[in-house]
Amino acid sequence: MDKLKNKYNVIALDFSMSKPPQIKEERNKEYVCFGTDREYRNNYPQYLLDLYNRSSKHRALVDGKVEFLTGRGWKVDAHANVTNQAVAQAKTFIASPNPDETLNRLNYLTNFDDVLYGGYYLEIIWSKDKESIAEVNYLDFRYIRTNEDKTMYYFTSDWTSRKPENNEDWEVIPPFNVNERGGKQVLAVDCSNSKEVYPLPSYLPAVPMIEADYELANFDLANIKNQFVPSFMISFNNGIPTDEEADILEKQIEEKFSGTDNAGRFILNFSDAKDRSAEITPITPSNLDKQYTILEQRIDSTLTIGHRVINPILFGWASEGNGFSNNADEMRVAMDSYQNRYATPKQEDKEQLFNSILLVNGVPGILEIKPLEPVIAQISLQEVLPHLTQDEIREMAGYEPLGNTDSQFKTQNDKDIESIILDHFSNCGMDEDDFEIVSFRELECESIEEFLIEDDKAQAGLQKFAAIPGLTDTDLAVMQQLENNPNASIKDIARALQITDDEVAKALSRLQIAGAIAVAEQDGIIRREVTQDGLDTIIEEAVEPQLTVVYKYALRSDAPALKTRSRNFCIRLMAERKLYTRDEISNTLNNGMGLDPFRYRGGWYHNPNTDRNTKWCRHIWQQAIVRRKPQQ
């Protein structure tokens, strides 16, 4: 055997496939080591991030899953039976869970860590009195380690140093515990099924193919890290060297020629036959193009299965024929399935988590995540045409109406009703310029009956002011400044009221806690909106004229640009620029006449931006809360 070994001494370089990380305790270390591979020793999360940055397919899947989980952001449950103050506090939390981020941004960052690493960490900072949570901050998953029983967490941004505990940013932080309040705590969320100390991503078995995807893309289908066979063999025919000499020669050649950057693995062969010069023998596999094609298919299949993706069309990959009539149908089915099976359960977990944080502060759990907009099923033209007027069909085709925006199919009786309604509104109402609009919202009412219900709600809201007690004169003065200018800075308010910055800051803190103002930040600008409770308090304290509920006909907030011209009903009513009371809209018209202005909003309309058909046009009735402007 030794003789055979000396005669044919062959050394092959070994590039082993990527393996799951070893997670184990090390001697003289308080924390559990996350990975023992030399290049990524105790730094396995960085390896996962490097994979994300290397593989375009893996990155597309990760980004797509994060987009699903993040949805369209957070909202407050509109149907929750809670006080205005609770709603204001919940909205404040959405705007600013900490001084640097919104809840939407925090949600995105934690979703990214969830998908990429299998879990995430939050830093909980308690208030000084330990009664409530003051801040919720994001902690980068890469920078956290823990001990075996997770009774302590360790933070530093550099785990590659020889002694991380000597780093300047080294911190030891206890876990989150509502029974031991105070200071900083780490809330660890493991979203994986891993039984290890640290979470592991669900796509872990697919890591070798993610590496392969990177190599294929980076080296243009040349020689990838774990290619099928060696590229060439180098034979040295000048005798058998010692083991030490062979190692030195192998390393020299490896450093100069091997590795994926230089396209190749090789085999060294030492013998004492032939002449004494080195011989290089190329090794070319057959059907190499087919083998690469098969590998590409295996990569696609392994990545989609590893990420539990049912249909890759959701993430930008074209799919083969599957019986659907068009891509929209396929997208709709795939999106509904992925939302229900993957995103919704995770979003519900996230809602429960952040609502439980709010509950610690005495705020009921009313936060919800808005899912992505579904793909709307297409309506065939054959289904729509029987319900369209001639001018509506012409508008869809891009033609001008036939000179009369009222359809030739509309009965004379319908035209007479419209004329009566328009004449009525021309002879009543109040000039819009005489009033200050405090707030408004669009009404989706389709009948007088629905309108009356919405008006009853608004009138009830005005009758019972939820005024906030206990505010000082300074608080009220600051709030009035914000009512006029929500973007006013602390210095602006202090200068206007001739008080100190500190007095303004304290007043703002009291107002925010009381739910009188809601704070948001956009593009570095702090905006402090006065809530409805705050407005009610200002009015009650100042004994100003009562607010009034009125209605106006206006352009919809989501209306696209006009392609031709509006209908006569809309043109005439918009030109009035008037505000109407409940009685002017309902009682006068509906008293024995049965006239309903909510039925005459231009009729059927096809929105070219959303490709949706609605029963109403580009205009809508708005409900506004107003007060009369002081006379000059």
FIVO-514507 format. One line per 4 residues: number of its first residue (from 1); their letters; for each residue x, y, z of C-alpha. Coordinates in steps of 0.25 Angstrom, whole numbers. Example, Ala and Ser with C-alpha at 12.3 -4.5 7.8 and 13.67 -1.06 7.14 Angstrom:
2
1 = as = 49,-18,31 | 55,-4,29
***
This chain:
632
1 = mdkl = 0,0,0 | 11,10,4 | 18,6,-9 | 6,9,-17
5 = knky = 4,22,-10 | 18,26,-13 | 17,22,-28 | 3,29,-30
9 = nvia = 2,41,-21 | -10,49,-25 | -15,61,-17 | -29,67,-21
13 = ldfs = -33,81,-15 | -46,79,-8 | -57,90,-8 | -68,84,1
17 = mskp = -82,89,0 | -87,99,10 | -92,92,23 | -101,97,34
21 = pqik = -94,105,45 | -89,98,58 | -95,105,70 | -88,102,83
25 = eern = -83,107,95 | -68,110,96 | -59,110,108 | -57,123,115
29 = keyv = -68,129,107 | -82,134,113 | -89,133,100 | -92,122,91
33 = cfgt = -83,122,78 | -92,124,65 | -84,116,55 | -69,111,56
37 = drey = -65,111,41 | -52,119,41 | -56,130,31 | -69,132,38
41 = rnny = -66,128,52 | -77,132,62 | -82,141,50 | -92,132,43
45 = pqyl = -102,143,41 | -92,151,33 | -90,139,24 | -106,138,22
49 = ldly = -105,153,18 | -94,151,8 | -102,140,1 | -114,150,0
53 = nrss = -104,160,-6 | -98,150,-16 | -110,142,-22 | -120,150,-30
57 = khra = -130,139,-29 | -129,137,-14 | -130,152,-12 | -142,153,-21
61 = lvdg = -149,142,-12 | -145,149,1 | -150,163,-4 | -163,157,-9
65 = kvef = -166,150,4 | -162,163,12 | -172,171,3 | -183,161,6
69 = ltgr = -181,162,21 | -179,177,21 | -192,179,13 | -197,193,12
73 = gwkv = -193,198,26 | -200,199,39 | -214,204,42 | -223,205,54
77 = daha = -235,196,54 | -247,206,50 | -257,197,56 | -251,196,70
81 = nvtn = -260,201,81 | -250,210,88 | -248,224,92 | -242,235,84
85 = qava = -230,236,93 | -227,221,91 | -228,223,76 | -219,235,77
89 = qakt = -209,227,85 | -209,216,75 | -206,225,64 | -195,232,71
93 = fias = -189,218,73 | -190,216,58 | -183,229,55 | -172,228,65
97 = pnpd = -169,215,73 | -155,221,75 | -149,235,72 | -143,230,59
101 = etln = -153,221,52 | -167,219,49 | -174,206,52 | -175,203,37
105 = rlny = -160,204,36 | -158,196,49 | -168,185,43 | -160,184,30
109 = ltnf = -146,183,37 | -152,172,46 | -158,165,34 | -145,165,27
113 = ddvl = -138,158,38 | -149,148,40 | -148,144,25 | -133,144,24
117 = yggy = -129,139,38 | -141,132,44 | -144,142,55 | -142,156,60
121 = ylei = -138,165,72 | -145,177,78 | -139,186,89 | -149,190,99
125 = iwsk = -146,203,107 | -155,205,119 | -159,219,124 | -152,225,136
129 = dkes = -163,222,145 | -164,208,140 | -179,209,138 | -178,208,122
133 = iaev = -170,205,110 | -163,218,105 | -157,212,92 | -157,200,83
137 = nyld = -144,199,75 | -139,190,64 | -126,182,67 | -118,176,56
141 = fryi = -119,161,57 | -104,160,53 | -100,167,66 | -107,159,76
145 = rtne = -102,146,84 | -108,139,96 | -105,128,106 | -110,114,106
149 = dktm = -123,117,114 | -125,131,108 | -124,138,121 | -115,149,116
153 = yyft = -112,155,102 | -99,161,97 | -98,172,87 | -86,177,79
157 = sdwt = -85,181,64 | -72,173,62 | -72,158,66 | -59,156,57
161 = srkp = -50,162,67 | -42,153,76 | -49,158,89 | -62,164,85
165 = enne = -65,167,100 | -54,177,99 | -61,185,88 | -65,199,91
169 = dwev = -80,196,88 | -80,183,96 | -93,182,104 | -99,171,113
173 = ippf = -115,173,113 | -125,165,120 | -137,158,113 | -151,165,112
177 = nvne = -159,163,125 | -171,171,129 | -169,167,144 | -155,172,144
181 = rggk = -157,186,138 | -146,196,136 | -135,200,127 | -132,193,114
185 = qvla = -137,179,110 | -136,170,98 | -149,164,93 | -145,152,84
189 = vdcs = -154,146,74 | -151,132,68 | -159,130,55 | -153,117,52
193 = nske = -155,103,56 | -140,102,60 | -137,95,73 | -124,102,74
197 = vypl = -121,114,83 | -121,123,71 | -132,123,60 | -129,117,46
201 = psyl = -135,121,33 | -145,112,27 | -137,112,14 | -125,106,21
205 = pavp = -125,93,12 | -124,101,0 | -112,109,4 | -102,100,-5
209 = miea = -111,104,-17 | -111,118,-14 | -96,117,-14 | -97,110,-27
213 = dyel = -105,121,-33 | -95,132,-29 | -84,124,-36 | -92,122,-48
217 = anfd = -95,136,-50 | -82,142,-46 | -73,133,-55 | -83,132,-67
221 = lani = -85,117,-66 | -70,114,-66 | -64,106,-54 | -73,108,-42
225 = knqf = -68,105,-28 | -73,90,-28 | -72,88,-42 | -75,74,-48
229 = vpsf = -60,69,-51 | -46,75,-49 | -42,85,-61 | -28,79,-63
233 = misf = -18,70,-57 | -3,74,-55 | 7,63,-55 | 21,65,-49
237 = nngi = 30,54,-55 | 43,57,-47 | 41,48,-35 | 33,47,-23
241 = ptde = 34,59,-13 | 33,58,2 | 19,61,8 | 24,75,12
245 = eadi = 30,78,-2 | 16,74,-8 | 8,82,1 | 17,95,-2
249 = lekq = 16,92,-17 | 1,90,-16 | -1,103,-8 | 7,111,-18
253 = ieek = -1,106,-30 | -14,107,-22 | -11,122,-19 | -8,125,-33
257 = fsgt = -18,118,-41 | -29,111,-34 | -42,116,-28 | -54,121,-35
261 = dnag = -48,135,-39 | -38,128,-47 | -47,117,-52 | -42,104,-47
265 = rfil = -39,92,-39 | -28,83,-42 | -21,70,-39 | -6,69,-35
269 = nfsd = 0,56,-39 | 15,52,-36 | 23,41,-42 | 37,37,-46
273 = akdr = 34,33,-60 | 35,40,-73 | 44,52,-75 | 45,62,-63
277 = saei = 36,73,-69 | 22,75,-63 | 11,70,-72 | -3,77,-72
281 = tpit = -15,69,-77 | -28,76,-79 | -40,69,-75 | -53,73,-82
285 = psnl = -66,66,-78 | -76,63,-89 | -90,70,-90 | -85,81,-81
289 = dkqy = -96,91,-87 | -107,81,-83 | -101,79,-69 | -101,94,-67
293 = tile = -115,95,-71 | -119,83,-62 | -112,90,-51 | -119,103,-54
297 = qrid = -132,96,-53 | -128,89,-40 | -125,103,-34 | -138,109,-38
301 = stlt = -146,97,-32 | -138,96,-19 | -139,111,-16 | -154,112,-18
305 = ighr = -156,99,-10 | -146,104,1 | -154,117,2 | -167,110,1
309 = vinp = -171,118,-11 | -183,112,-18 | -182,120,-31 | -170,128,-35
313 = ilfg = -178,137,-44 | -180,145,-31 | -165,148,-30 | -162,152,-45
317 = wase = -160,138,-51 | -168,134,-63 | -176,121,-61 | -179,110,-71
321 = gngf = -193,108,-77 | -203,104,-66 | -217,105,-72 | -219,120,-68
325 = snna = -225,129,-78 | -215,140,-75 | -204,144,-65 | -214,153,-57
329 = demr = -222,140,-54 | -210,133,-50 | -204,144,-42 | -218,146,-34
333 = vamd = -219,131,-31 | -204,131,-27 | -205,143,-19 | -217,139,-11
337 = syqn = -211,126,-8 | -198,131,-3 | -205,143,5 | -214,133,12
341 = ryat = -204,121,15 | -191,129,18 | -193,144,20 | -206,145,28
345 = pkqe = -202,136,39 | -189,143,41 | -196,157,40 | -205,152,51
349 = dkeq = -193,148,60 | -187,162,58 | -200,169,61 | -201,161,74
353 = lfns = -187,164,77 | -188,179,76 | -202,180,81 | -197,173,94
357 = illv = -186,184,95 | -197,194,94 | -205,187,104 | -193,189,114
361 = ngvp = -196,204,113 | -211,202,115 | -215,204,101 | -224,193,95
365 = gile = -219,185,84 | -225,192,72 | -213,191,62 | -214,184,49
369 = ikpl = -206,181,37 | -212,185,23 | -209,173,13 | -204,176,-1
373 = epvi = -215,180,-11 | -220,167,-17 | -220,165,-32 | -234,168,-37
377 = aqis = -241,158,-46 | -242,163,-60 | -257,166,-65 | -258,163,-80
381 = lqev = -263,173,-89 | -275,165,-93 | -280,165,-79 | -279,180,-78
385 = lphl = -284,185,-91 | -299,182,-88 | -298,192,-76 | -291,203,-83
389 = tqde = -297,216,-90 | -292,220,-103 | -284,231,-98 | -277,222,-88
393 = irem = -274,212,-99 | -268,224,-107 | -260,228,-95 | -254,215,-93
397 = agye = -250,215,-107 | -243,229,-106 | -254,236,-114 | -261,249,-110
401 = plgn = -276,248,-106 | -286,251,-117 | -288,265,-113 | -298,262,-101
405 = tdsq = -292,256,-89 | -306,251,-84 | -307,237,-91 | -318,235,-102
409 = fktq = -322,223,-94 | -326,231,-82 | -340,233,-80 | -347,247,-81
413 = ndkd = -352,245,-66 | -337,243,-62 | -333,256,-68 | -345,263,-62
417 = iesi = -341,258,-48 | -326,262,-50 | -331,276,-54 | -340,277,-41
421 = ildh = -328,273,-32 | -319,283,-39 | -329,294,-38 | -331,291,-23
425 = fsnc = -316,292,-20 | -315,305,-28 | -325,312,-19 | -319,307,-5
429 = gmde = -306,305,2 | -295,313,8 | -283,320,1 | -271,311,4
433 = ddfe = -262,323,5 | -269,327,18 | -265,315,25 | -252,308,31
437 = ivsf = -252,293,28 | -247,286,41 | -247,272,35 | -254,265,24
441 = rele = -256,250,19 | -262,244,6 | -276,237,7 | -278,225,-1
445 = cesi = -293,226,1 | -302,221,-10 | -315,225,-5 | -322,235,5
449 = eefl = -323,225,15 | -308,222,16 | -306,237,16 | -315,239,28
453 = iedd = -308,228,36 | -294,235,33 | -300,248,37 | -305,243,50
457 = kaqa = -291,238,54 | -285,251,51 | -296,259,59 | -294,250,71
461 = glqk = -279,252,70 | -281,267,71 | -291,266,83 | -282,259,92
465 = faai = -268,266,92 | -258,257,98 | -250,269,104 | -237,265,111
469 = pglt = -237,270,125 | -225,275,133 | -218,283,122 | -212,296,126
473 = dtdl = -213,310,119 | -199,307,113 | -204,294,108 | -216,300,101
477 = avmq = -208,311,95 | -197,302,90 | -209,293,84 | -215,305,77
481 = qlen = -201,309,71 | -201,294,65 | -215,295,60 | -210,307,51
485 = npna = -197,301,48 | -194,286,50 | -180,287,45 | -176,298,56
489 = sikd = -164,295,63 | -162,297,78 | -154,310,76 | -165,315,67
493 = iara = -176,312,77 | -167,318,89 | -165,331,81 | -180,332,77
497 = lqit = -184,330,92 | -172,337,98 | -169,325,107 | -156,317,108
501 = ddev = -153,305,99 | -153,296,112 | -168,300,115 | -172,297,101
505 = akal = -165,283,101 | -172,279,114 | -185,284,109 | -183,276,96
509 = srlq = -180,263,104 | -193,265,113 | -201,267,100 | -196,255,93
513 = iaga = -198,246,106 | -212,251,107 | -215,248,93 | -217,263,89
517 = iava = -207,263,78 | -201,252,69 | -187,252,65 | -181,248,52
521 = eqdg = -168,250,44 | -166,251,29 | -153,255,22 | -147,259,35
525 = iirr = -158,269,38 | -166,267,51 | -181,269,49 | -191,270,61
529 = evtq = -205,269,57 | -216,273,67 | -225,261,69 | -241,262,69
533 = dgld = -240,261,85 | -231,273,84 | -239,281,75 | -252,278,84
537 = tiie = -244,283,96 | -239,296,89 | -254,299,85 | -259,296,99
541 = eave = -249,304,106 | -249,316,97 | -265,316,96 | -264,317,81
545 = pqlt = -276,316,71 | -280,301,70 | -275,292,59 | -285,289,48
549 = vvyk = -286,277,40 | -288,280,25 | -287,274,11 | -280,278,-2
553 = yalr = -279,272,-16 | -264,270,-19 | -254,262,-27 | -251,249,-22
557 = sdap = -237,248,-15 | -233,236,-24 | -239,242,-37 | -230,240,-49
561 = alkt = -228,251,-60 | -240,254,-68 | -239,249,-82 | -251,256,-89
565 = rsrn = -261,265,-80 | -269,263,-68 | -284,260,-69 | -294,272,-68
569 = fcir = -299,268,-54 | -284,268,-48 | -280,281,-56 | -292,289,-51
573 = lmae = -292,284,-36 | -276,286,-35 | -278,300,-40 | -287,304,-29
577 = rkly = -276,304,-19 | -286,302,-7 | -288,295,6 | -301,288,9
581 = trde = -307,284,22 | -314,270,25 | -328,277,23 | -324,283,9
585 = isnt = -320,270,4 | -330,260,10 | -342,266,16 | -346,276,5
589 = lnng = -343,267,-7 | -348,254,0 | -361,260,6 | -371,253,-3
593 = mgld = -363,255,-16 | -354,243,-14 | -342,250,-21 | -328,244,-17
597 = pfry = -316,252,-20 | -307,240,-17 | -312,233,-29 | -308,244,-38
601 = rggw = -293,244,-38 | -290,242,-52 | -294,228,-53 | -285,216,-57
605 = yhnp = -270,220,-58 | -258,212,-63 | -245,216,-56 | -233,215,-66
609 = ntdr = -223,215,-54 | -229,204,-46 | -236,197,-58 | -248,196,-48
613 = ntkw = -263,199,-51 | -271,207,-41 | -285,211,-40 | -280,226,-37
617 = crhi = -272,235,-45 | -259,244,-42 | -268,252,-32 | -273,249,-18
621 = wqqa = -281,255,-7 | -271,260,5 | -275,261,19 | -268,273,25
625 = ivrr = -267,278,39 | -267,294,38 | -268,306,46 | -271,320,41
629 = kpqq = -259,329,39 | -259,342,47 | -264,354,40 | -254,364,35
***
